[in-house]
Amino acid sequence: MLLKQKSYFTFLDQPWRVMILSGESDVIEADVRIQINRSLESKGWILQPGEVSRNVFVEQSVKHRLSNAATRELGQKSPDYTLFDGVVPIAIVEVKKPAVTDLEAALDQARNYAKRIGVQIVFASNGFTLKSQFLGSGLPLYLNGVEVTEFLDLDVLRRFHVQASNEVFTVPKEVIKSRDELIDIFAELNDDLRTGEGLQAGIPRFTEFANVLFLKLLSEKGDSDIWSELTRQKDNLLIDYLNNVAMTRLQENYGGDVITQTAIKNPGTLKKIVSTLNPLQLTDIDEDIKGVAFEHFIQRTTTQNDLGEYFTPRHIVRFMVRLLNPRYGESVYDPFCGTGGFLTESFRHIGQQSGFTYDAMNTLNHDTVFGGEITTTARIAKMNMILFGDGHSGVTQQDSLRTNRDGLYDNVLSNIPFSLKLPDEVLEIVSDDEFNVKDADEACVMRCFKSLKRGGSMAIVVPEGLLVNRGSRKFLQYLLQNSRVRMLIRLPRGCFAPYTEAKTGVLFLTDKGSRKTEWFYRATVENDGFDSKRNPVKGINDLDRILFSHNSQSRPEASLPDEVDISVVSVRNLESKDSFALHTEWNVDKETEYYALRDVAILKNGKSITEETTTEGTIPVIAGGRGTSPYTHGEPNYDGNVLTVSKSGAYSGYVWWHDEPIWASDSIAIKSKDESQILTKFLYMCMSLKQDEIYYRQQGTGQPHIYISHIEDFPIPIVPIEQQRTMLKDHEEVHAQFRRLEKERAAHRERINETIQSLYTSE
């Protein structure tokens, strides 16, 4: 849970007091319970004492509801929450403080209570993350193939209980399997709009389809009888009814910028769309599957565009909303909102916390979600907001890069447009007094950042280069100086196919303008949470085990999860123009003991030499390159059995082994202090294995460098010398054989050259 530095938050008409410790908000377990109460109530659970239909009992109060046998089993202890179906307990909920990020112990505690009273379903929550488990299988709960991360209503939870399974489908499996069929229907209608109307691919064609689909979905919600009237119209009256009756009524209800008159001219095309959609019951299809179908339609119509727009997959949207965790009473802004995925998911997420009073719904509809979109896709975002409950009035068609919304919002969620071409005037408009953005990608991130209030937070999708490229290091330094960067996540390639194959990442920061960054997490995920068949697998969602450890100001002491590549990055010399650097904690096994490299090795900078100052000879000079010597010298400063690490240039940090004599120039030479304890070759094998981690330690936005201070704490496993020799024995034998063959090859080539040369010269 991300709390701004205020003394009070208002949940409906009740102030929520927050303790301020050492300048940072610290939520206690009692405050988490308030949030859980709201979430349960929003799902229809009844917690109010004295209510006849009460079905949630807290702590000791449950003992008045349980059988005598179950009460005896509990003894003096009791669960935090017990959920009932009538007189039958069906689930246990255990609550922990937000600082408790590993919920396994809480689940274990819940399991203990559950076994005592005969319950099969348990939950554990720290206010940010909800974990579930079905005791019979030991697996998390899955609803329609998606892991449960929110409380369920009684009807759905009852299904898990009755079916005695961790997996429940509220939609028939055959419907889920027919996802491709639904996509094919959308594609067929897309073709009808192309051939029957000649509508331009992309936003124009998609908008026409979305207009009609909106009417269908609105009717399924029970909010309009327009669809049933539309289906009864004669073919030649369809377009007239749509333009002059349906659109007028919708504009009266939702405004003229939501629905516009159709561009469809052929009644047959409109009839085909209405007839095809009419028998479908789209709201019976699981939200994720409907979302996937919608994504496919958009992919087929808007793959090619010059606006840098990319549809954000729903599971990534949900992950980012959970990451940011916007609270009731806070505002959310997406300046590049497209079809409104982040806005609708934020609306749903915050709505879970708010309850259903008039004041709460008024706040949600008018003061919570805001978006901007340069194209007419803004109308699609408005439609989506209406279908999700409302809040459409906060969405505006605008050029967000030219629109000043500075300092207005608590949270920003967005997938910025990639690689736009912007005039210099726009770069100037967006630039901050402290920093001038150099390109469109930086401009989009800066616009998101500037729209935050002081203390605000944002999670945005960006090109990966903004997170790792040296050319973006100054901009990253600016963000680190003016906020608390929490996590940089590198996503796998293909997350946004077919729009782009470019690698992407997520930038997550908080405390704009009120804190600086001392350390942050860097994570690399190998998959986006799904396999090639879109089945859930370990991936981005496994990050939720550490997402909220940032509530503590200290570095994490516990082991980081093994399922993803994640490390802690220290920020050094943040205010320095020249010596600013990022230092990544080495990724090591917490159970293994290590030496620091400086304790077992001699590290020395090489003696710089240029080609002009060399003497004639064949000794290779080791400089800043990778695997090649720029020139040779007449004498060595190391006799071999030494490793070097390049100091400057694009490949600074390159680890290189040398059997033969060398002259170490623009490099760091490393030798073991005691070959009877640690082999120099063993040092090399360890460091070369961690080559990428060493590259991460490059510093400097112009010419990158690696210094001794960057690698002197490199972890060397404590391994007995005999074991080192055994590990390296076979390698050394093969390497020696290779060197012999190399010499034979060179001698053989020299003999061939002499023979061929003789054919060109006369005696």
C-alpha positions in Angstrom: 0.0 0.0 0.0 1.4 3.3 -1.0 0.5 6.1 1.3 1.3 9.8 0.8 2.8 11.8 3.6 -0.4 13.1 5.2 -1.9 12.7 8.6 -5.4 11.6 7.5 -7.1 9.8 4.6 -10.8 9.8 4.2 -12.6 6.6 3.5 -16.2 7.7 2.8 -17.1 9.7 5.9 -14.5 8.1 8.2 -11.1 9.5 8.7 -8.3 6.9 8.5 -5.4 7.8 10.8 -1.9 7.0 9.6 1.1 7.0 11.8 4.1 9.0 10.6 7.4 7.4 11.6 10.8 8.8 10.6 9.2 10.9 7.9 7.6 7.9 6.2 4.0 6.5 6.4 3.8 3.2 8.3 0.5 1.4 8.2 -0.3 -0.8 11.1 -2.2 -4.1 11.0 -5.4 -2.5 12.2 -5.4 -0.1 9.2 -5.0 -3.1 6.9 -8.1 -4.6 8.5 -10.1 -1.4 7.6 -9.1 -2.0 4.0 -10.0 -5.7 4.1 -13.3 -4.9 5.6 -14.0 -2.5 2.7 -13.0 -5.1 0.2 -15.2 -7.8 1.7 -18.1 -5.5 1.9 -17.7 -4.5 -1.7 -18.1 -8.2 -2.5 -21.3 -8.4 -0.6 -20.0 -10.0 2.6 -21.8 -8.8 5.8 -19.6 -7.9 8.8 -21.9 -5.8 10.9 -22.5 -7.2 14.4 -26.2 -7.8 15.1 -27.1 -8.4 11.5 -29.1 -11.6 11.1 -27.5 -12.4 7.8 -23.9 -11.7 9.1 -21.5 -14.1 7.5 -18.0 -12.8 8.5 -16.8 -13.1 12.0 -13.6 -11.5 13.4 -11.3 -13.2 15.9 -13.0 -14.5 19.1 -16.5 -13.6 17.8 -16.4 -16.7 15.6 -16.5 -19.0 18.6 -20.2 -18.1 19.1 -20.8 -19.4 15.6 -18.8 -22.6 15.6 -19.7 -26.0 17.0 -18.4 -26.9 20.4 -16.0 -29.4 18.9 -14.5 -26.8 16.6 -14.2 -24.3 19.5 -12.4 -26.8 21.6 -10.0 -27.4 18.7 -9.1 -23.7 18.5 -8.5 -23.4 22.2 -7.5 -19.9 23.1 -6.6 -18.9 19.6 -8.8 -17.8 16.7 -8.5 -16.8 13.0 -8.5 -13.1 12.0 -11.5 -13.6 9.8 -13.8 -16.6 9.3 -16.2 -16.5 6.3 -19.4 -18.6 6.5 -22.0 -19.9 4.0 -25.0 -20.1 6.3 -23.8 -22.0 9.4 -20.9 -23.6 7.6 -17.4 -22.0 7.8 -15.9 -22.1 4.3 -12.8 -19.8 4.4 -10.1 -18.4 6.8 -8.4 -15.0 6.3 -5.1 -14.1 8.1 -3.9 -10.5 8.1 -0.3 -9.2 8.4 1.3 -5.8 8.4 2.4 -4.4 5.0 6.1 -4.9 6.0 5.4 -8.7 5.9 6.0 -9.4 2.2 6.4 -13.1 2.3 2.9 -14.4 3.1 3.8 -18.1 3.3 4.0 -18.0 7.1 0.5 -16.3 7.2 -0.9 -19.0 5.0 0.6 -21.6 7.2 -1.1 -20.0 10.2 -4.4 -19.9 8.3 -4.0 -23.6 7.3 -3.5 -24.5 11.0 -6.8 -22.8 11.9 -8.6 -24.2 8.9 -7.6 -27.8 9.8 -8.9 -27.4 13.3 -12.4 -26.3 12.2 -12.7 -28.3 8.9 -12.2 -25.5 6.4 -10.5 -26.1 3.0 -10.0 -22.5 1.7 -7.5 -20.0 3.2 -6.4 -16.5 2.4 -3.5 -14.3 3.6 -3.2 -10.6 3.0 -0.8 -7.7 4.0 -3.1 -5.1 2.5 -1.3 -5.1 -0.9 -1.1 -8.7 -1.9 -3.7 -11.4 -1.4 -2.6 -15.1 -1.5 -5.0 -18.0 -1.5 -4.8 -21.8 -1.2 -7.0 -24.8 -1.3 -5.8 -27.2 1.4 -6.8 -30.4 -0.5 -4.3 -29.7 -3.3 -2.0 -27.1 -1.7 -2.5 -24.9 -4.8 -3.7 -21.3 -5.2 -7.3 -20.7 -6.2 -7.9 -20.2 -9.9 -11.1 -18.6 -11.3 -11.6 -19.2 -15.0 -7.9 -20.0 -15.4 -6.7 -16.9 -13.6 -5.1 -16.9 -10.2 -7.3 -15.3 -7.5 -5.8 -12.0 -6.2 -8.9 -10.4 -4.8 -11.6 -11.5 -2.4 -14.5 -13.5 -4.0 -18.2 -13.0 -3.4 -20.1 -15.7 -1.6 -21.6 -17.4 -4.7 -18.2 -17.9 -6.3 -16.4 -18.9 -3.1 -19.2 -21.4 -2.5 -18.4 -23.1 -5.8 -14.8 -23.7 -4.6 -16.2 -25.2 -1.4 -18.8 -27.4 -3.0 -16.6 -28.6 -5.8 -13.7 -29.2 -3.4 -11.3 -27.9 -5.9 -8.7 -25.1 -6.3 -10.0 -24.4 -9.8 -13.5 -23.1 -10.6 -15.1 -22.0 -13.9 -18.0 -19.6 -13.7 -18.1 -19.8 -17.5 -18.5 -23.1 -19.2 -15.2 -24.5 -20.3 -16.5 -24.8 -23.9 -17.0 -21.0 -23.9 -13.4 -20.5 -22.8 -12.2 -22.9 -25.5 -14.3 -20.9 -28.1 -12.1 -17.8 -27.6 -10.6 -18.3 -31.1 -14.2 -18.5 -32.5 -15.1 -15.2 -30.9 -11.9 -13.6 -32.4 -12.8 -15.0 -35.8 -16.2 -13.4 -35.5 -14.6 -10.0 -34.8 -12.2 -10.5 -37.7 -15.1 -11.4 -40.1 -16.9 -8.2 -39.1 -13.7 -6.3 -39.6 -13.5 -7.6 -43.1 -17.1 -6.6 -43.7 -16.3 -3.0 -42.7 -13.3 -3.1 -45.1 -15.0 -4.6 -48.1 -18.5 -3.3 -47.6 -17.6 0.3 -46.5 -14.0 0.8 -47.6 -13.2 2.2 -44.2 -9.6 2.9 -43.5 -7.9 0.3 -41.3 -7.0 1.3 -37.8 -8.9 3.8 -35.7 -11.7 4.7 -38.2 -12.7 1.1 -38.8 -12.3 0.1 -35.2 -14.4 3.0 -34.0 -17.4 2.0 -36.2 -17.2 -1.5 -34.8 -16.9 -0.3 -31.2 -19.9 1.9 -31.6 -22.2 -1.0 -32.3 -20.4 -3.3 -29.8 -20.9 -0.6 -27.2 -24.7 -0.7 -27.7 -24.7 -4.5 -27.4 -22.7 -4.5 -24.2 -24.8 -1.7 -22.7 -28.0 -3.7 -23.4 -26.5 -6.7 -21.6 -25.9 -4.6 -18.6 -29.6 -3.7 -18.6 -28.8 0.0 -19.0 -30.5 0.5 -22.4 -33.2 -0.9 -24.6 -31.7 0.7 -27.7 -30.2 -2.6 -28.9 -33.5 -4.5 -28.8 -35.1 -1.7 -30.7 -32.3 -1.7 -33.2 -32.7 -5.4 -33.9 -36.3 -4.9 -34.8 -35.7 -2.2 -37.4 -36.2 -2.9 -41.1 -33.0 -3.0 -43.0 -33.5 0.3 -44.8 -34.3 2.1 -41.5 -31.3 0.8 -39.5 -28.9 3.6 -40.3 -31.5 6.3 -39.8 -32.5 4.8 -36.4 -28.9 4.5 -35.3 -28.0 8.1 -36.3 -31.2 9.9 -35.4 -32.6 8.0 -32.4 -30.0 5.8 -30.8 -27.2 8.3 -31.0 -29.3 11.2 -29.8 -30.4 9.3 -26.7 -26.9 8.2 -25.9 -25.6 11.7 -26.4 -28.2 13.0 -24.0 -27.1 10.5 -21.4 -23.3 10.5 -21.8 -22.4 13.6 -23.9 -21.8 14.2 -27.6 -18.1 13.2 -27.4 -18.9 9.6 -26.6 -21.0 8.5 -29.5 -21.0 10.1 -32.9 -23.1 9.4 -36.0 -22.0 6.3 -37.9 -20.0 6.5 -41.1 -21.5 3.2 -42.3 -23.4 3.9 -45.6 -24.5 0.4 -46.5 -27.5 -0.9 -44.5 -26.4 -4.5 -45.3 -23.1 -4.0 -43.5 -24.8 -2.7 -40.4 -27.4 -5.5 -40.5 -24.6 -8.1 -40.7 -22.8 -6.6 -37.6 -26.1 -6.5 -35.6 -27.2 -9.9 -36.7 -23.8 -11.4 -35.8 -23.5 -9.8 -32.4 -27.1 -10.3 -31.4 -27.0 -14.0 -30.4 -23.8 -13.7 -28.5 -24.0 -13.2 -24.7 -20.7 -11.3 -24.3 -21.0 -10.6 -20.6 -21.1 -14.3 -19.9 -17.6 -14.6 -21.3 -14.9 -14.2 -18.7 -13.5 -10.6 -18.7 -10.0 -11.7 -19.5 -11.1 -13.8 -22.5 -13.3 -11.0 -23.8 -10.3 -8.7 -23.3 -8.1 -11.0 -25.3 -10.7 -11.1 -28.1 -10.9 -7.4 -28.1 -7.1 -7.1 -28.2 -7.0 -9.4 -31.3 -9.5 -7.2 -33.0 -7.5 -4.1 -32.3 -4.3 -5.9 -33.4 -5.9 -6.7 -36.7 -7.0 -3.1 -37.3 -4.4 -0.9 -35.7 -1.1 -2.8 -36.1 0.3 -0.1 -38.3 0.2 3.4 -37.0 2.5 6.4 -36.7 1.3 7.4 -33.2 3.4 5.0 -31.3 0.3 3.3 -29.9 0.6 -0.2 -28.4 -2.3 -2.1 -26.8 -1.3 -3.1 -23.3 -2.2 -6.7 -22.5 -4.7 -7.0 -19.7 -2.6 -9.1 -17.4 0.2 -6.5 -17.6 -2.3 -3.7 -16.9 -3.5 -5.6 -13.8 0.0 -6.2 -12.6 0.9 -2.5 -12.9 -2.3 -1.4 -11.1 -1.5 -3.8 -8.2 2.1 -2.5 -8.2 1.0 1.1 -7.9 -2.0 0.2 -5.7 -4.0 3.5 -6.0 -6.2 4.2 -3.0 -9.8 5.5 -2.6 -9.7 9.2 -2.5 -6.6 9.5 -4.8 -6.7 10.4 -8.5 -5.2 8.4 -11.4 -4.1 9.9 -14.7 -3.1 8.3 -18.0 -2.0 11.0 -20.5 -1.7 8.4 -23.3 -4.8 6.3 -22.4 -5.7 4.8 -25.7 -8.7 2.6 -25.2 -8.6 3.2 -21.4 -7.2 -0.1 -20.1 -5.3 1.4 -17.2 -8.3 3.7 -16.3 -10.9 0.9 -16.2 -8.6 -1.4 -14.2 -7.9 1.5 -11.8 -11.6 2.2 -11.5 -12.3 -1.4 -10.6 -9.3 -1.6 -8.2 -10.3 1.5 -6.3 -14.0 0.6 -6.4 -13.2 -2.5 -4.4 -12.1 -0.2 -1.5 -14.9 2.4 -1.6 -18.2 0.7 -0.8 -21.4 1.7 -2.6 -22.6 4.9 -0.9 -23.8 7.8 -3.1 -20.8 9.9 -2.0 -18.3 7.1 -2.8 -19.8 6.5 -6.3 -19.8 10.2 -7.0 -16.1 10.4 -6.0 -15.3 7.4 -8.3 -17.2 8.8 -11.2 -16.0 12.4 -11.1 -12.8 12.7 -9.0 -10.8 9.5 -9.5 -9.8 8.6 -13.1 -8.6 10.9 -15.8 -7.2 10.3 -19.2 -6.0 12.0 -22.3 -5.7 10.6 -25.8 -4.7 12.5 -29.0 -6.9 10.4 -31.4 -10.6 9.6 -31.5 -9.7 6.5 -29.6 -10.5 8.7 -26.6 -14.2 7.9 -27.4 -13.4 4.2 -27.0 -11.9 4.9 -23.6 -15.1 6.8 -22.6 -17.2 3.8 -23.7 -15.1 1.4 -21.7 -15.4 3.7 -18.6 -19.2 3.7 -19.0 -19.3 -0.1 -19.3 -17.2 -0.4 -16.2 -19.4 1.8 -14.1 -18.7 5.4 -15.4 -16.0 7.9 -14.9 -16.0 8.8 -18.6 -16.2 12.5 -17.9 -12.5 12.4 -16.9 -11.4 11.3 -20.4 -10.4 14.0 -22.9 -9.3 14.0 -26.5 -6.1 16.1 -26.3 -2.5 16.3 -27.3 -1.1 15.4 -23.8 2.4 16.5 -24.7 1.2 20.0 -25.3 -1.4 20.0 -22.5 -0.2 21.3 -19.1 -1.6 19.1 -16.3 1.4 19.7 -14.0 1.0 18.7 -10.4 -2.6 17.6 -10.6 -2.7 13.9 -9.9 -1.7 11.4 -7.1 -0.9 8.6 -9.5 0.0 8.1 -13.1 -0.4 4.8 -15.0 0.5 4.7 -18.7 2.0 2.9 -21.7 3.8 5.8 -23.3 3.9 6.0 -27.2 7.3 4.8 -28.4 9.8 6.6 -30.7 7.6 9.6 -31.8 9.1 12.3 -33.9 8.6 15.6 -32.1 9.5 19.2 -33.0 11.9 21.0 -30.8 9.1 23.3 -29.5 7.4 20.3 -27.9 10.6 19.1 -26.3 10.9 22.6 -24.8 7.3 22.7 -23.6 7.8 19.4 -21.7 11.3 20.0 -20.3 11.7 20.8 -16.7 13.7 23.8 -15.3 16.3 21.3 -14.1 16.4 19.1 -17.1 16.0 19.4 -20.9 14.7 16.2 -22.5 16.5 15.2 -25.6 14.0 13.0 -27.4 10.3 11.9 -27.6 10.7 9.0 -25.2 12.1 11.2 -22.5 9.4 13.8 -23.2 6.6 11.3 -22.7 8.1 10.1 -19.4 8.7 13.7 -18.3 5.0 14.7 -19.1 3.9 11.8 -16.9 6.3 12.8 -14.1 5.3 16.5 -14.2 1.6 15.7 -14.0 2.1 14.2 -10.5 1.5 16.0 -7.3 4.3 16.4 -4.8 4.6 12.9 -3.2 2.9 11.3 -6.2 3.6 7.9 -7.7 3.7 6.4 -11.2 4.1 3.0 -13.0 4.6 3.3 -16.7 5.6 1.1 -19.7 8.7 2.5 -21.4 11.2 1.4 -24.1 13.8 -0.7 -22.3 16.6 1.6 -23.5 15.4 4.3 -21.1 16.2 1.9 -18.2 19.6 0.6 -19.4 21.1 2.7 -22.2 24.0 4.9 -21.3 22.5 7.7 -23.4 19.5 7.8 -21.0 21.7 7.8 -17.8 21.3 11.6 -17.2 17.6 11.4 -17.4 17.5 8.4 -15.1 19.7 10.4 -12.7 17.2 13.3 -12.8 14.4 10.9 -11.8 16.5 9.4 -9.1 17.2 12.9 -7.7 13.6 13.9 -7.7 11.7 10.8 -6.6 12.1 7.5 -5.0 12.5 5.0 -7.8 11.3 1.6 -6.5 11.7 -0.8 -9.3 12.9 -1.0 -12.9 11.5 -4.1 -14.6 12.8 -5.4 -17.9 10.0 -7.2 -19.8 10.6 -10.1 -22.2 10.6 -9.4 -25.9 7.3 -10.0 -27.6 5.0 -8.6 -24.8 3.6 -6.1 -27.3 3.7 -8.1 -30.5 2.5 -7.6 -33.2 2.8 -3.9 -32.7 6.5 -3.9 -31.9 9.3 -6.3 -31.2 11.1 -3.7 -29.3 12.1 -4.6 -25.7 10.1 -2.8 -23.1 10.2 -2.2 -19.3 8.2 -0.8 -16.4 9.4 2.2 -14.5 7.9 2.4 -11.0 8.6 5.4 -8.7 7.0 7.2 -5.7 7.4 10.3 -3.6 7.8 12.7 -6.4 9.7 15.9 -5.2 9.8 14.7 -1.6 12.4 12.0 -1.6 15.6 10.9 -3.4 16.5 7.4 -4.4 19.2 5.6 -2.4 18.5 2.1 -3.8 16.0 0.3 -5.9 15.2 -3.1 -7.4 16.2 -4.1 -10.9 14.2 -7.1 -12.2 14.4 -9.0 -15.4 11.5 -11.4 -16.3 11.9 -14.1 -18.8 8.2 -14.3 -19.6 5.2 -12.1 -19.1 3.3 -14.6 -16.9 1.9 -16.8 -19.7 3.3 -19.5 -22.0 2.8 -19.7 -25.8 -0.8 -21.1 -25.2 -1.6 -18.2 -22.8 -1.6 -20.5 -19.8 -0.3 -18.9 -16.6 3.3 -19.7 -15.7 5.9 -18.2 -13.3 6.9 -14.8 -14.5 6.1 -11.2 -13.8 3.4 -11.9 -11.3 6.0 -13.6 -9.0 7.4 -10.1 -8.3 4.5 -9.5 -5.9 6.5 -11.3 -3.1 8.7 -8.2 -2.8 6.6 -5.4 -4.4 5.8 -3.8 -1.1 9.0 -4.2 0.9 9.6 -0.6 -0.2 7.6 0.4 2.9 10.8 -0.1 4.8 13.6 2.4 4.4 16.3 -0.3 4.9 17.5 -2.7 2.3 15.8 -6.1 2.2 17.6 -8.6 4.3 15.6 -11.7 3.3 16.4 -13.7 0.2 14.9 -12.4 -3.0 12.7 -14.7 -5.0 14.4 -17.3 -7.3 11.7 -17.3 -9.9 12.8 -14.0 -11.4 16.2 -12.3 -11.9 16.0 -9.5 -9.3 18.8 -7.6 -7.6 19.2 -4.5 -5.4 20.9 -1.4 -7.0 22.7 1.2 -4.9 22.8 4.8 -6.1 26.2 6.4 -5.6 27.2 10.1 -5.9 23.7 11.0 -7.0 24.3 14.7 -7.1 27.6 14.5 -9.0 27.7 15.1 -12.7 30.8 13.0 -13.3 30.9 10.3 -10.6 27.2 9.3 -10.5 27.0 5.6 -10.6 24.6 2.7 -10.1 26.0 -0.3 -8.1 24.1 -3.5 -8.4 24.3 -5.9 -5.4 25.8 -9.2 -6.7 23.3 -11.9 -7.3 24.4 -14.7 -5.0 23.1 -17.7 -3.1 22.2 -16.7 0.4 23.4 -20.2 1.7 26.9 -20.0 0.3 29.8 -18.2 1.9 32.0 -15.8 -0.2 35.2 -13.8 0.0 35.2 -10.3 -1.3 37.6 -10.1 -4.3 39.8 -7.5 -2.6 40.5 -9.9 0.2 41.9 -12.7 -1.9 43.3 -10.9 -5.0 45.6 -8.0 -5.9 43.8 -5.5 -8.1 45.9 -2.9 -9.9 45.2 -0.4 -12.6 47.3 -1.0 -15.7 50.0 1.4 -16.8 48.7 3.5 -19.7 50.6 3.3 -23.0 49.9 4.5 -26.5 51.0 3.2 -29.8 53.4 6.0 -30.1 55.2 5.2 -26.8 55.4 1.4 -27.4 58.7 -0.3 -28.3 59.1 -3.0 -31.0 57.9 -6.4 -29.8 55.1 -8.9 -29.8 53.7 -8.5 -26.3 49.9 -7.7 -26.6 48.7 -4.4 -25.0 45.4 -4.9 -23.1 43.3 -1.8 -23.3 39.5 -1.1 -23.3 38.4 -3.4 -26.0 36.9 -6.9 -25.9 39.2 -9.8 -26.9 41.6 -7.8 -29.2 44.8 -5.9 -28.6 45.1 -2.5 -30.3 48.9 -2.9 -30.7 51.9 -4.7 -29.2 54.8 -3.7 -27.0 58.4 -4.8 -26.4 58.0 -5.8 -22.8 55.3 -7.1 -20.4 54.2 -5.8 -17.1 52.6 -9.2 -16.3 54.1 -12.6 -17.1 50.8 -14.4 -17.7 48.4 -16.3 -15.4 46.5 -13.0 -15.0 43.0 -11.8 -15.7 42.1 -8.2 -16.8 39.0 -6.2 -16.7 38.7 -3.5 -19.4 38.4 0.0 -17.8 36.8 2.2 -20.5 34.8 2.2 -23.7 31.8 0.3 -24.9 33.1 -2.9 -23.4 34.4 -1.6 -20.1 34.0 -4.4 -17.7 35.0 -7.2 -20.2 36.8 -10.0 -18.3 39.8 -11.4 -20.2 42.2 -14.3 -19.3 45.9 -14.3 -20.3 48.1 -17.3 -20.2 51.0 -15.5 -21.8 52.8 -12.2 -20.9 50.9 -9.0 -21.5 51.2 -5.2 -21.0 48.1 -4.2 -19.0 47.2 -0.6 -20.1 43.6 0.7 -19.9 42.5 -2.3 -17.8 42.5 -3.6 -14.3 44.9 -6.5 -13.7 43.9 -9.1 -11.1 46.0 -11.9 -9.6 45.4 -14.1 -6.6 47.2 -13.1 -3.4 48.0 -16.7 -2.6 47.8 -19.5 -5.3 47.8 -22.1 -2.6 44.5 -20.8 -1.3 42.7 -19.3 -4.4 43.7 -20.0 -8.0 43.8 -16.9 -10.2 42.1 -19.0 -12.9 39.3 -19.8 -10.5 38.9 -16.0 -10.0 38.6 -15.6 -13.7 36.0 -18.4 -14.1 33.9 -16.9 -11.4 34.0 -13.3 -12.8 33.5 -14.4 -16.5 30.3 -16.2 -15.4 29.0 -12.9 -14.0 30.0 -10.9 -17.1 26.6 -9.2 -17.6 26.5 -8.2 -13.9 29.9 -6.5 -14.3 28.7 -4.7 -17.4 25.8 -3.3 -15.4 28.4 -1.5 -13.2 29.6 0.8 -16.0 29.3 4.5 -15.1 29.3 7.7 -17.1 26.9 8.9 -19.7 29.6 9.7 -22.3 32.6 7.3 -22.2 31.6 4.5 -19.8 34.1 3.3 -17.3 34.7 0.5 -14.8 36.8 1.2 -11.8 38.4 -1.0 -9.1 35.7 0.3 -6.6 33.0 -1.3 -8.8 34.4 -4.8 -8.6 36.5 -5.1 -5.5 33.5 -6.5 -3.6 32.9 -9.2 -6.2 31.8 -12.4 -4.4 34.2 -15.3 -4.7 32.8 -18.6 -3.4 34.8 -20.1 -0.6 35.9 -23.4 -2.1 38.8 -25.6 -0.9 41.9 -25.4 -3.1 41.8 -29.1 -4.0 38.2 -28.7 -5.2 39.2 -25.7 -7.3 42.0 -27.7 -8.9 39.7 -30.6 -9.6 37.1 -28.3 -11.2 39.8 -26.7 -13.4 41.8 -29.9 -14.2 39.9 -31.0 -17.3 39.5 -27.5 -18.5 43.3 -26.9 -18.2 44.1 -30.1 -20.0 41.8 -29.2 -22.9 43.1 -25.7 -23.0 46.7 -26.8 -23.1 45.9 -29.2 -25.9 44.2 -26.3 -27.7 47.3 -24.1 -27.3 49.5 -26.9 -28.7 47.2 -27.3 -31.7 47.2 -23.6 -32.2 51.0 -23.5 -32.4 50.9 -26.5 -34.8 48.3 -24.7 -36.9 50.4 -21.5 -37.0 53.5 -23.5 -38.0 51.6 -25.4 -40.7 50.2 -22.1 -42.1 53.7 -20.6 -42.2 55.0 -23.6 -44.2 52.1 -23.3 -46.7 52.7 -19.5 -47.0 56.4 -20.1 -47.8 55.5 -22.7 -50.4 52.9 -20.5 -52.1 55.3 -17.5 -51.9 57.9 -19.4 -53.8 55.5 -19.8 -56.7 55.5 -16.0 -57.0 59.2 -15.3 -56.8 62.0 -16.5 -59.1 65.3 -17.8 -58.0 
